[in-house]
Amino acid sequence: MAVQISPSILSADFSRLAEEAKAVQGADWLHVDVMDNHFVPNLTLGVPVVESLSRATDTPLDCHLMIEQPDRWAPAYVEAGAGSVTFHAEAAAAPVRLAREIRAKGARASMALKPATPIEPYEDLLPELDMLLVMTVEPGFGGQAFLDIMLPKIRRTRELISRHGLEMWLQVDGGVSADTIERCAEAGADVFVAGSAVYGADDPAAAVRALRRQAEETTAKAGWARGH
Ligand SMILES: O=C(CO)[C@@H](O)[C@H](O)COP(=O)(O)O
């Protein structure tokens, strides 16, 4: 299991998005939060901005759709250049069909769970997904405090992934920082979204390297490391 860091541009300066995307050189992904002011009480960006970003950076885009009707919109984000598209379990009308469509179009398919949504009802869907995202804040805003009470859900999700012998990734998003990343890694997460901890730092690329080091050390100690 390889540690991956995905800085969230929600905490970047939106007037300089191309520059900000390049400022996290060395990151595995660039996390792009798409919000529609319906599924979450905030509004960010859409397909045209994702298209421009995919031309502006070589870092693959990890698009997190916090929107209603992801079944209708997700394919457009793959066409816009996203390498991974995450839809919310709470919003998708037909998650299996949607995951298959995202994969068929050539991107990684991922499903997110809000803090109050349990993983267990979705156990049978896991083989259809490349990544599961456990939200560690209520979606909608950057800079919120990490919800410690999500750690058991991260642990249970990792156990389910292992039990089914799957290679899928387990992402955490919300309040991930130098203070919390080790707890997430110890619980079994391997893809870490960090907004304010990266873009709030004087040197975002150095912050990515430091977070990666912390997560890798914890992962190695916890014995999750098995390569994928
Ligand atoms: O999806 C979201 C918020 O809904 C996140 O991606 C945030 O952008 C993460 O920001 P920090 O909590 O790391 O500041």
Ligand as a Chemical Component Dictionary entry (heavy atoms), coordinates in Angstrom:
data_LIG
# 
_chem_comp.id                   LIG 
_chem_comp.type                 NON-POLYMER 
_chem_comp.pdbx_formal_charge   0 
_chem_comp.three_letter_code    LIG 
# 
loop_
_chem_comp_atom.comp_id 
_chem_comp_atom.atom_id 
_chem_comp_atom.alt_atom_id 
_chem_comp_atom.type_symbol 
_chem_comp_atom.charge 
_chem_comp_atom.model_Cartn_x 
_chem_comp_atom.model_Cartn_y 
_chem_comp_atom.model_Cartn_z 
_chem_comp_atom.pdbx_ordinal 
LIG O1 O1 O 0 -13.924 18.275 0.585 1  
LIG C1 C1 C 0 -13.439 19.077 1.341 2  
LIG C2 C2 C 0 -14.311 19.937 2.167 3  
LIG O2 O2 O 0 -15.619 19.592 1.879 4  
LIG C3 C3 C 0 -11.980 19.103 1.500 5  
LIG O3 O3 O 0 -11.290 18.634 0.368 6  
LIG C4 C4 C 0 -11.334 20.313 2.063 7  
LIG O4 O4 O 0 -10.910 21.186 1.057 8  
LIG C5 C5 C 0 -10.156 19.895 2.862 9  
LIG O5 O5 O 0 -9.603  21.033 3.438 10 
LIG P1 P1 P 0 -8.818  20.942 4.824 11 
LIG O6 O6 O 0 -9.794  20.381 5.831 12 
LIG O7 O7 O 0 -7.674  20.018 4.585 13 
LIG O8 O8 O 0 -8.421  22.354 5.086 14 
# 
loop_
_chem_comp_bond.comp_id 
_chem_comp_bond.atom_id_1 
_chem_comp_bond.atom_id_2 
_chem_comp_bond.value_order 
_chem_comp_bond.pdbx_ordinal 
LIG O1 C1 DOUB 1  
LIG C1 C2 SING 2  
LIG C1 C3 SING 3  
LIG C2 O2 SING 4  
LIG C3 O3 SING 5  
LIG C3 C4 SING 6  
LIG C4 O4 SING 7  
LIG C4 C5 SING 8  
LIG C5 O5 SING 9  
LIG O5 P1 SING 10 
LIG P1 O6 DOUB 11 
LIG P1 O7 SING 12 
LIG P1 O8 SING 13 
# 
